[in-house]
């Protein structure tokens, strides 16, 4: 069965974006870039592949799920198919499907939708965010990969936005970088 992998950048205090949704305070450090391009090339937007030297993004994912707030920054700059190399599912109740033919807009319960998606044949599914969608899908997350940045922000969009309901993950990999960034990989359970 396919796995749902929540791969995300975070601050030390657990935020993935500022209160306004921006995330420019989480830069791609040069010492981390080479590792991420080699290990997680599918998580780079298609329009950045040439800049990062990504020829054909091979990897474990063939689909990405994201919330509307994660999709909107691309839309704001005219990118309506940010991950054209993957099947893209965007959870939205208000975007008209006819206006966004390159992504599959989903107006359904995220948990049931992802459970069905996991049962289909294919590669693993990347949960790109945001915090509200991750909070809803947390029981379905099989793997959590956090690019932990050495910064505190105090407030913003949390890595998961949900009611108090502890979920335990088991650390399976740690990759520190000179810039202070640490990539942590956890498995559910």
Secondary structure, 3 states (H helix, E strand, C coil): CCCEEEEEEEECCCEEECCCCCCCCCCCCHHHHHHHHHHCHHHCCHHHHHHHCCCCCCCCEEEEEEEHHHHHHHHHCCCCCCCCCCEEEEECCCCCHHHCCCCEEECCCHHHHHHHHHHCCCCEEEEEECHHHHHHHHHHCCEEEEEEECCCCCCCEECCCCCCCCCCEEEEEEEECCCCCEEEEEEEC
